[in-house]
Amino acid sequence: MVRELLDLAVDAAHRAGELLMASFTGAVEEVATKTTPTDLVSKADTDSERALMDFIAEHRPDDGVLAEEGSSSKSTSGLCWVIDPLDGTVNFLFRIPIWAVSIAIEDDKGALVGVVHDPNRNETFTASRGNGAFLNGRRIAVSERTELATALIGTGFAYEVERRAAQARVASEVVTKVRDIRRAGSAALDLCSVACGRLDGFYEAYTERWDRAAGALLVAEAGGAVGEIPAPLGAGTTVVASNFALHDELRSLVTR
């Protein structure tokens, strides 16, 4: 069953990716705001989510769904699809080719399969619990770096001003202790970069379940460590991902 679920998730992600690519090169379409004026949702987000919901309804009608733009359905099968139909909306709207479709299928133990599809690079990251992580069918692994001072670390920022200010204070400390920081604009792709060794670590406060569900499984199945700590200002959590050699030190650093 796991193989079947993974194949379905890949198929769904590829279909959504094709839909998104078709509108990526054209004029910017309808845009609305969500939690703040900087938290955007586009017609592409909602169209992709609708396509994914239709796909799940056709192929797995008894599964539940939790999706970023508000679509949901209850599960009678014990499985739930956790989907981000377009992770990296701001990049998409500014025509920066760093965004992805993220899909996890969870059971009562957490993520069972995870898929992150990057149509711009023709890269599909896949993982299933206990079976490893792969990029376009090739097994991947986290980096072997052991010193945080030479590590390349990814991060991201929230939309609300006070949260951003708190995150900036953490980042100003982190950047003095590592090789450098990267902010790509897609938590799902950042987690994939940790899984395949492009980044040595990643941390971000205030992420949502759909941002990290698939990527966190990919990191774990690639031999890495993923954890959560309290976020700044005492609201929400910070996800921290890296190899095991760096994990405790990185967690300690971003907790300050």
Secondary structure, DSSP 4 states (H G I P E B T S, - for coil): -HHHHHHHHHHHHHHHHHHHHHHHSS----EEESSSTT-EEEHHHHHHHHHHHHHHHHH-TTSEEEETTS-EE--SSS-EEEEEEEE-HHHHHTT-S--EEEEEEEETTEEEEEEEEETTTTEEEEEETTS-EEETTEE--------GGG-EEEE---SSHHHHHHHHHHHHHHTTTSSEEE--S-HHHHHHHHHTTSSSEEEEES--HHHHHHHHHHHHHTT-EEEEEEPGGGSSEEEEEE-HHHHHHHHHHHH-
